[in-house]
Amino acid sequence: MEKYDSIIIGSGINGISAAIYLQQKGLNTVIYEGSSTAGGSTKTEALTLPGYKHDTGSAIHPMAYASPFFTTLPLKKFGLEWVFPEIPYAHPFLDGSALAAYTDVEKTASQLEIDKDSYLTLFSKITSNWEAISSDLLGPLTIPSHPFDFVRFGLKAIQSAEQLGEHYFENEKTRAFFYGAAAHSTLPIDVWASSSFGLVLSVMAHKYNWPFPKGGASSLVDALISYYESIGGKLILNHKVTDIKLLPQSRSFVFDLTPKQLLEIKNTALSSTYRDRLSNYNYGPGIFKIDWALDEPIPFTNEKCRKAGTIHIGFTPEEIKDSEALTHKGEISQTPYILIAQHTVFDKTRAPENKHTAWAYCHVPNGDTTDMTSVIEDQIEKAAPGFKKIILARSTKNTKQLERFNPNIIGGDINGGKQDITQLFTRPVVKVSPYKTSNDQVYICSSSTPPGGGVHGMCGFNAAKKVYNDHFKN
Ligand SMILES: Cc1cc2nc3c(=O)[nH]c(=O)nc-3n(C[C@H](O)[C@H](O)[C@H](O)COP(=O)(O)OP(=O)(O)OC[C@H]3O[C@@H](n4cnc5c(N)ncnc54)[C@H](O)[C@@H]3O)c2cc1C
């Protein structure tokens, strides 16, 4: 049997990133993937009618576009093309108005009337200093290399979205607009650090737009895998790993799994203390997901929404706050905060001529199986009258169905674990290196490690650097 330097278990974006880094260092690596296709939660499938391509998992990829690791790779040469929507994201209101996050901070602020100057105060400097701040944000907690920028950002990011929103903004609509970005965190709007996601995602819109890969999220994975194979890496599909002893010999094993699954793998020789700590890891709420095949683009009343790649629904700040709070109490909101992506307005390759797709989800309690179809469609109809009439077909997934699609989506949690202040930088456990387990040969590289959920590959990159430094550097 072949001997490897490193075996990577799971071909999610982080598993692939770890494998590429180690293979680039001249090591002999292989990825074992349980599914019949690579990519984990980053995958495009034909979920509705012939000719329609849907992103089953991730849809909007500013973090992949800006990833400090991906930008070093020759992905264009391996077929990756980025599509930039005219407006990164928009937020409609019941009176027919909407706010838009433009790439231009000034233009964004100019819609906000009394909040214009506050928006500029909050975002201008962070946006222009973003490279320095993000280099410290995208890894485990350590001494920042740009302490002043980091602390200035951190003092805002540690606050709740509600605190920050109320401090900076007087208009209800501006607050709802900010909460719409912050609620990507799947955290209640009034808990510590929930503002961090609103800040990071708004800055990404201003700095990079919110682009997506042409043809579907799988195009990113295809480019990464093609590059990995071109430098000698191997991918083995349809091989669910259950026991380390059944794998070939290797000097290191890197798991793109969440703690619950790592605990189920046999012969990992993890210490009982480490196992106890991993078993205390917390998962966050789940989601209910819908993909539609549409006869036309979504008929949003407001033009800004018709021109945006992503739309956040939550008609008042209270509506977003209440729906996220209910989810955390284990209850269902009848007016949930919703994220919508409309790729085909900008990428004609994803649907038959003149036809469209849309992608959306709302948060639900972990493990909940309530069918949210009509609740989601009723909410969208309020901002886009006539929406329901243009639906040709739909595909839905509740939390259990999402977990069957990808076993890492525990109870529907799409971020590999709760991203609250206790687990943001120190996931999965508090440790000098969060990527290293109690067994010197066993590492974890999934979104259950810093910097957490999202398609950026930085968990895999950071974990692989640790593997390399520990075992192969000299
Ligand atoms: C519906 C949805 C929408 C999202 N939207 C966005 C978005 O718009 N933008 C964004 O940036 N992020 C988004 N995310 C989050 C993002 O997709 C994830 O954070 C990221 O893809 C996680 O990557 P990963 O490598 O950590 O793990 P995963 O993608 O979960 O991959 C893990 C892989 O391991 C495999 N595996 C598991 N167990 C085993 C085993 N025992 N043996 C072998 N293989 C195994 C799985 O099959 C899977 O392929 C979304 C996620 C979902 C599900």
The ligand as a MOL file (V3000), in Angstrom:
LIG
                    3D

  0  0  0     0  0            999 V3000
M  V30 BEGIN CTAB
M  V30 COUNTS 53 58 0 0 0
M  V30 BEGIN ATOM
M  V30 1 C -26.7890 26.2170 2.1450 0
M  V30 2 C -25.4640 26.8720 2.4340 0
M  V30 3 C -25.2500 28.1820 2.0460 0
M  V30 4 C -24.0190 28.8050 2.2730 0
M  V30 5 N -23.8110 30.0530 1.7650 0
M  V30 6 C -22.5480 30.5600 1.7730 0
M  V30 7 C -22.2290 31.6810 0.9790 0
M  V30 8 O -23.0730 32.1880 0.2270 0
M  V30 9 N -20.9620 32.1770 1.0400 0
M  V30 10 C -19.9810 31.6030 1.8350 0
M  V30 11 O -18.8350 32.0850 1.8530 0
M  V30 12 N -20.2670 30.4980 2.5840 0
M  V30 13 C -21.5020 29.9510 2.5510 0
M  V30 14 N -21.7860 28.7870 3.2140 0
M  V30 15 C -20.7730 28.2340 4.1500 0
M  V30 16 C -19.6450 27.5230 3.4190 0
M  V30 17 O -20.1570 26.7910 2.3430 0
M  V30 18 C -18.9100 26.5890 4.3910 0
M  V30 19 O -18.4600 27.3440 5.5200 0
M  V30 20 C -17.6870 25.9380 3.7580 0
M  V30 21 O -17.9950 25.4090 2.4990 0
M  V30 22 C -17.1710 24.8420 4.6790 0
M  V30 23 O -16.0930 24.1730 4.0500 0
M  V30 24 P -15.3420 22.9840 4.7890 0
M  V30 25 O -14.1990 22.6020 3.9260 0
M  V30 26 O -15.0270 23.3910 6.1820 0
M  V30 27 O -16.3770 21.7810 4.9070 0
M  V30 28 P -17.4870 21.1830 3.9820 0
M  V30 29 O -17.7780 22.0020 2.8030 0
M  V30 30 O -18.6160 20.8890 4.8950 0
M  V30 31 O -16.8450 19.8190 3.4450 0
M  V30 32 C -16.6460 18.6820 4.2290 0
M  V30 33 C -16.4590 17.5020 3.2970 0
M  V30 34 O -16.0910 16.3600 4.0820 0
M  V30 35 C -16.7820 15.2300 3.5610 0
M  V30 36 N -16.8430 14.2400 4.6370 0
M  V30 37 C -17.5260 14.3390 5.8100 0
M  V30 38 N -17.3300 13.2320 6.5500 0
M  V30 39 C -16.4850 12.4370 5.8430 0
M  V30 40 C -15.8910 11.1720 6.1090 0
M  V30 41 N -16.0970 10.5190 7.2490 0
M  V30 42 N -15.0930 10.6240 5.1540 0
M  V30 43 C -14.8490 11.2830 3.9860 0
M  V30 44 N -15.3860 12.4910 3.6970 0
M  V30 45 C -16.1850 13.0580 4.6210 0
M  V30 46 C -18.1280 15.7680 3.1680 0
M  V30 47 O -18.7750 14.9040 2.2430 0
M  V30 48 C -17.7280 17.1070 2.5490 0
M  V30 49 O -17.4380 16.9780 1.1810 0
M  V30 50 C -22.9870 28.1140 2.9720 0
M  V30 51 C -23.1880 26.7900 3.3660 0
M  V30 52 C -24.4070 26.1490 3.0640 0
M  V30 53 C -24.5900 24.7020 3.4260 0
M  V30 END ATOM
M  V30 BEGIN BOND
M  V30 1 1 1 2
M  V30 2 1 2 3
M  V30 3 2 2 52
M  V30 4 2 3 4
M  V30 5 1 4 5
M  V30 6 1 4 50
M  V30 7 2 5 6
M  V30 8 1 6 7
M  V30 9 1 6 13
M  V30 10 2 7 8
M  V30 11 1 7 9
M  V30 12 1 9 10
M  V30 13 2 10 11
M  V30 14 1 10 12
M  V30 15 2 12 13
M  V30 16 1 13 14
M  V30 17 1 14 15
M  V30 18 1 14 50
M  V30 19 1 15 16
M  V30 20 1 16 17
M  V30 21 1 16 18
M  V30 22 1 18 19
M  V30 23 1 18 20
M  V30 24 1 20 21
M  V30 25 1 20 22
M  V30 26 1 22 23
M  V30 27 1 23 24
M  V30 28 2 24 25
M  V30 29 1 24 26
M  V30 30 1 24 27
M  V30 31 1 27 28
M  V30 32 2 28 29
M  V30 33 1 28 30
M  V30 34 1 28 31
M  V30 35 1 31 32
M  V30 36 1 32 33
M  V30 37 1 33 34
M  V30 38 1 33 48
M  V30 39 1 34 35
M  V30 40 1 35 36
M  V30 41 1 35 46
M  V30 42 1 36 37
M  V30 43 1 36 45
M  V30 44 2 37 38
M  V30 45 1 38 39
M  V30 46 1 39 40
M  V30 47 2 39 45
M  V30 48 1 40 41
M  V30 49 2 40 42
M  V30 50 1 42 43
M  V30 51 2 43 44
M  V30 52 1 44 45
M  V30 53 1 46 47
M  V30 54 1 46 48
M  V30 55 1 48 49
M  V30 56 2 50 51
M  V30 57 1 51 52
M  V30 58 1 52 53
M  V30 END BOND
M  V30 END CTAB
M  END
